[in-house]
Amino acid sequence: EEEDENEGLEEWERAYAHERSWEDLEEDEYGCLLPVDSSGVHHAQYRRRVQSAERIQKGLIRYLYVVVDLSRAAGETDFRPSRMAIVSKHLEAFIREFFDQNPLSHIGLVTIKDGIAHRLTDLGGSPDSHIKALFSKLECSGDSSLQNALDLVHGYLSQIPTYGHREVLILYSALSTCDPGDIMETVQKCKKAKIRCSVIGLSAEIYICKHICEETGGVYTVALGESHFKELLLEHAPPPPAIAEFAVANLVQMGFPQRETEGALSICSCHMEVKVGGVYTCPQCKARVCELPTECKFCGLTLVSSPHLARSYHHLFPIAPFAEAPRSTLHKNLPKSCFSCQQSFLDGGSNSAPRVSCPKCRQQFCLDCDIYIHESLHNCPGCESRR
């Protein structure tokens, strides 16, 4: 009966039509209603995900093209206010998260509208330039063409060096594709070029999208709602497992340019504009660039900074999952507070708050710090303090 009542509602309205909402509340000792604390459940799910993750090789230098469907289907209002608005909103967060987790990688944007694929931005490492270009071209019209998008992306990614991991992420709203030729040949070209294609659908599952992902080793998912779409999109921020052909170790020549003084005048080679200080000088050809990481426009040398390189190591050497620690008050040697945030474990009862411990330094942490250390910090405070 509940499904029949919610059948005529839009997706965004169903979140407020849950008739068993009383299950999300609990009563305290004074008779007041409080929301159920589900942090323990979320932490248990998180720990299962971390412990089940295999130690696999991942690519640190990624070249990703994000294909955004701006056909008339992107103007549908089942996602409020529209699919296009939701995609642009969460794509901005994805771009910033991508560069935070992959500082040595590059992103490019491609749009599909009127049956034509258009490259919105070149491959680059500046999140602000991609976001600015995206919000300047948010218009829906015509049909979408997966073949034109894959042909366009294949032409650019096939020129990427062998050490780079070639990826395509398609945010697809339409239920069909209007192609000028045989899309199966294009799929095989992408497979031969080792281009990993993934698709996130906003409408329904489509066979051709599933076929593309299966052939190229990508992931095909369909969003059930806005929050689900955000989760699916952010899952592509960490680097995926490396393809066998790319798993071979390679030496990549890189340059670490020095930053010029604040008062110096120079012309950057990337924008051909006069900059007052803050630019970097290529150590090989002495050209000026205004942001890192990037590739020198003249000699082609990859220019990075040492923090960018250091922040990429946590994908290769992740922190081991923390083990559950005893929390009974009978253990007199247990610490009374979290080693990281100094929050007390004691609640006045027979048992203290749940805690976990690092298998190396044996320091104990609360559940929130456990998630923060593994997802954001990527360093154990206890192990670092011992150094």
C-alpha positions in Angstrom: 0.0 0.0 0.0 2.9 2.4 0.8 4.4 1.8 -2.7 1.0 2.6 -4.3 0.7 5.8 -2.4 4.3 6.9 -3.3 3.9 5.9 -6.9 2.6 9.3 -8.0 5.2 11.3 -6.2 8.3 12.7 -7.6 11.7 11.3 -6.4 12.4 14.3 -4.2 9.0 14.1 -2.6 9.4 10.5 -1.5 12.0 11.4 1.0 9.3 13.4 2.9 6.6 10.8 2.5 8.1 8.0 4.7 5.1 7.0 6.8 7.2 5.0 9.3 9.2 8.1 10.4 8.6 7.3 14.1 11.2 4.6 13.7 13.9 7.3 13.4 13.1 8.6 16.9 13.8 7.4 20.4 12.6 8.5 23.8 15.1 9.5 26.5 14.8 9.1 30.3 12.9 12.4 30.5 10.3 11.5 27.8 11.8 13.8 25.1 12.0 12.5 21.5 15.5 12.4 20.1 16.8 11.2 16.7 18.3 7.7 16.7 22.1 7.8 16.8 23.1 5.8 13.7 26.8 6.6 13.9 27.6 3.1 15.2 25.8 1.5 12.2 27.6 3.8 9.7 30.9 3.1 11.4 30.3 -0.7 11.2 29.5 -0.5 7.5 32.6 1.7 7.0 34.9 -0.8 8.8 33.6 -3.7 6.8 34.3 -1.8 3.6 37.9 -0.9 4.7 38.7 -4.5 5.9 37.3 -6.1 2.8 39.4 -3.8 0.5 42.2 -5.7 -1.1 45.7 -4.3 -1.5 45.7 -3.7 -5.2 47.9 -1.5 -7.4 46.4 1.8 -8.4 47.4 4.5 -10.9 48.6 7.8 -9.5 48.6 9.8 -12.8 45.1 9.8 -14.2 43.8 11.5 -17.3 40.0 11.7 -16.9 37.4 13.2 -19.3 34.0 13.8 -17.7 31.3 13.7 -20.3 28.2 15.7 -19.3 24.9 15.0 -21.1 23.2 18.3 -21.8 20.5 17.0 -24.2 16.9 17.8 -23.7 16.7 14.8 -21.3 18.9 16.8 -18.8 16.1 19.3 -18.4 13.7 16.8 -16.8 12.5 17.8 -13.4 12.4 14.4 -11.6 15.5 15.7 -9.9 14.7 19.1 -8.4 15.1 21.6 -9.8 16.4 19.7 -12.8 18.8 16.9 -13.7 21.2 19.5 -15.2 21.3 21.5 -12.0 21.9 18.5 -9.8 24.7 17.2 -12.1 26.5 20.6 -12.2 26.2 21.0 -8.4 27.7 17.7 -7.5 30.2 17.7 -10.4 31.7 20.8 -8.9 32.2 19.0 -5.6 33.6 16.0 -7.5 36.2 18.0 -9.4 37.5 19.5 -6.1 37.5 16.1 -4.4 39.3 14.5 -7.4 42.2 17.0 -7.3 42.4 16.6 -3.6 42.9 12.9 -3.8 44.7 12.9 -7.2 47.0 16.0 -7.2 49.1 14.6 -10.1 46.1 13.9 -12.3 44.2 15.9 -15.0 40.6 16.4 -15.9 38.9 17.5 -19.0 35.2 18.3 -19.7 33.1 17.3 -22.7 29.4 18.1 -23.3 26.8 16.4 -25.5 24.0 18.4 -27.0 22.2 18.5 -30.4 23.9 15.2 -31.3 27.3 16.8 -31.2 30.1 16.3 -28.6 32.1 19.5 -27.7 35.2 19.6 -25.7 34.5 22.2 -23.0 38.0 22.3 -21.4 41.4 20.8 -22.1 43.0 18.3 -19.8 44.4 20.4 -16.9 44.9 20.5 -13.2 43.0 23.7 -12.3 39.6 22.9 -10.7 38.5 26.6 -10.9 38.9 26.8 -14.6 36.9 23.6 -15.2 34.1 24.8 -12.8 33.9 28.2 -14.4 33.7 26.7 -17.9 31.0 24.3 -16.8 28.6 26.8 -15.4 29.0 29.1 -18.4 27.6 26.4 -20.8 24.6 25.0 -18.9 22.0 24.8 -21.7 19.9 21.8 -22.7 18.9 21.1 -26.3 18.7 18.3 -28.9 19.6 14.6 -28.6 22.7 12.9 -27.2 25.3 10.9 -29.0 27.5 8.4 -27.1 29.5 7.6 -30.3 30.5 11.2 -31.0 31.5 11.6 -27.4 33.6 8.5 -27.3 35.2 9.3 -30.7 36.1 12.8 -29.4 37.6 11.5 -26.2 39.5 8.7 -27.9 41.2 11.2 -30.1 42.6 13.1 -27.1 43.3 10.2 -24.8 45.1 8.1 -27.4 47.9 10.7 -27.3 48.4 10.3 -23.5 51.8 8.7 -22.5 51.7 5.1 -21.5 52.3 5.8 -17.8 49.0 7.8 -17.7 45.7 6.0 -16.9 43.0 6.9 -19.4 39.5 7.2 -18.1 36.1 8.5 -19.2 33.2 9.2 -16.8 29.8 9.8 -18.6 27.0 11.4 -16.7 24.1 10.3 -18.9 20.5 11.5 -18.7 19.0 10.3 -22.0 17.3 7.0 -22.7 18.8 6.6 -26.2 21.7 7.6 -28.3 21.7 9.2 -31.8 24.8 8.0 -33.5 26.1 8.6 -37.0 27.7 5.2 -37.4 28.4 1.8 -35.7 29.0 2.5 -32.0 30.3 -1.0 -31.4 33.4 -0.2 -33.5 34.0 2.9 -31.4 33.7 0.8 -28.2 36.3 -1.6 -29.5 38.6 1.3 -30.4 38.4 2.5 -26.8 39.0 -1.0 -25.5 42.1 -1.3 -27.7 43.4 2.1 -26.5 43.0 0.9 -22.8 40.4 3.6 -22.1 38.3 2.8 -19.0 34.8 4.0 -19.6 32.3 4.4 -16.7 28.7 5.6 -16.8 26.4 7.0 -14.2 22.8 7.1 -15.4 20.1 9.5 -14.2 17.1 7.8 -15.8 17.1 4.0 -16.2 19.5 1.2 -17.1 20.4 1.2 -20.8 22.0 -1.8 -22.6 24.5 0.2 -24.6 25.9 1.9 -21.5 26.2 -1.4 -19.7 28.0 -2.9 -22.8 30.5 0.0 -23.0 31.4 -0.4 -19.3 31.7 -4.2 -19.5 34.0 -4.0 -22.6 36.3 -1.4 -21.2 36.4 -2.5 -17.6 34.4 0.4 -16.2 31.5 0.6 -13.8 27.9 1.3 -14.7 25.5 2.5 -12.1 22.1 4.3 -12.1 21.2 6.9 -9.5 18.1 6.4 -7.5 18.1 10.0 -6.1 20.2 13.0 -5.5 22.0 11.7 -2.5 22.6 8.4 -4.3 23.9 10.2 -7.3 26.4 12.1 -5.1 27.6 8.9 -3.6 28.1 7.2 -7.0 29.9 10.2 -8.3 32.3 10.6 -5.4 33.2 6.9 -5.7 35.1 7.7 -8.8 37.4 10.2 -7.0 39.8 7.6 -5.6 42.0 5.9 -8.3 40.6 2.6 -9.6 42.6 -0.6 -9.9 45.3 -0.3 -12.6 44.9 -2.2 -15.8 47.5 -5.0 -16.2 49.3 -3.3 -19.1 49.7 -0.1 -17.0 50.7 -1.9 -13.8 54.3 -2.1 -15.0 56.6 0.3 -13.1 57.7 3.3 -15.2 60.1 6.1 -14.6 58.4 9.5 -15.3 60.6 12.6 -15.7 59.3 15.5 -13.6 60.4 18.9 -12.8 60.1 20.8 -9.5 60.0 24.5 -10.4 60.8 27.3 -8.1 58.4 30.1 -7.2 59.4 33.6 -8.2 59.4 36.5 -5.8 56.1 38.4 -5.3 57.2 41.6 -7.0 58.6 40.1 -10.2 56.8 40.7 -13.5 56.5 37.8 -16.0 54.3 36.4 -18.7 52.9 32.9 -18.1 53.0 30.5 -21.0 49.7 28.9 -20.1 47.5 32.0 -20.4 49.9 34.4 -22.2 49.1 37.0 -19.5 51.2 39.3 -17.4 51.5 38.0 -13.9 52.8 39.9 -10.9 54.7 37.4 -8.8 53.5 33.9 -7.8 54.5 32.2 -11.0 56.8 29.1 -11.4 59.9 28.7 -13.6 60.4 25.5 -15.5 63.8 24.1 -14.6 64.4 22.8 -18.1 63.4 25.6 -20.5 62.9 28.5 -18.1 59.2 29.0 -19.2 56.8 30.5 -16.7 53.6 28.8 -15.5 51.1 30.2 -13.0 49.8 26.9 -11.4 50.9 23.4 -10.5 50.6 20.6 -11.5 50.8 21.1 -15.2 52.8 20.3 -18.3 55.2 22.8 -19.7 53.8 24.2 -23.0 57.3 24.4 -24.6 59.3 21.3 -23.5 56.5 19.1 -22.3 58.0 18.4 -18.9 55.6 17.5 -16.1 55.8 20.2 -13.5 54.8 19.3 -9.9 55.6 20.3 -6.4 56.8 18.0 -3.6 53.6 18.2 -1.6 51.7 17.0 -4.6 53.9 14.0 -4.9 53.8 13.2 -1.2 50.0 13.4 -1.1 49.7 10.7 -3.7 51.5 8.1 -1.6 48.6 7.2 0.6 47.0 5.3 -2.4 50.0 3.1 -2.5 50.5 2.7 1.2 47.1 2.9 2.9 46.8 2.8 6.7 45.9 -0.6 8.0 42.4 -0.9 9.5 42.2 -0.3 13.2 41.1 -3.2 15.4 38.2 -3.1 17.9 39.5 -2.4 21.4 38.0 -3.6 24.7 36.1 -0.9 26.5 35.1 -2.4 29.8 36.0 -0.4 32.9 37.6 -3.6 34.4 40.7 -2.9 32.3 42.5 -0.3 34.5 45.2 0.4 31.9 42.8 1.6 29.2 43.2 5.3 28.2 40.4 7.6 29.3 40.3 9.7 26.1 40.9 9.5 22.4 44.5 10.0 21.4 43.6 12.2 18.5 40.7 14.5 19.6 41.1 14.1 23.4 37.4 13.3 23.7 36.6 11.3 26.8 35.6 7.6 26.4 33.9 7.5 29.9 30.1 8.0 30.1 29.6 7.2 33.7 28.2 3.7 33.1 29.7 0.2 33.3 31.0 0.4 29.8 32.8 3.3 28.1 32.2 4.5 24.5 33.3 2.2 21.7 37.0 2.6 20.6 39.5 1.2 18.1 43.3 0.9 18.3 46.1 1.1 15.8 47.8 -2.3 15.3 51.3 -0.6 15.2 51.4 2.1 17.9 48.6 0.7 20.1 47.0 4.1 20.6 43.2 4.2 20.9 40.8 6.4 18.9 37.1 7.1 18.8 34.9 6.1 15.9 34.8 9.6 14.3 38.6 9.9 14.4 38.9 6.4 12.9 36.9 7.5 9.8 38.7 10.8 9.6 42.1 9.2 9.7 41.4 6.6 7.0 39.4 8.9 4.7 41.0 12.3 5.0 44.2 12.4 7.1 45.8 9.1 5.7 48.3 9.2 8.6 48.0 7.7 12.1 48.6 10.4 14.8 50.0 7.8 17.1 52.6 6.5 14.7 53.6 10.0 13.6 54.1 11.2 17.2 56.5 8.2 17.8 58.7 9.4 15.0 
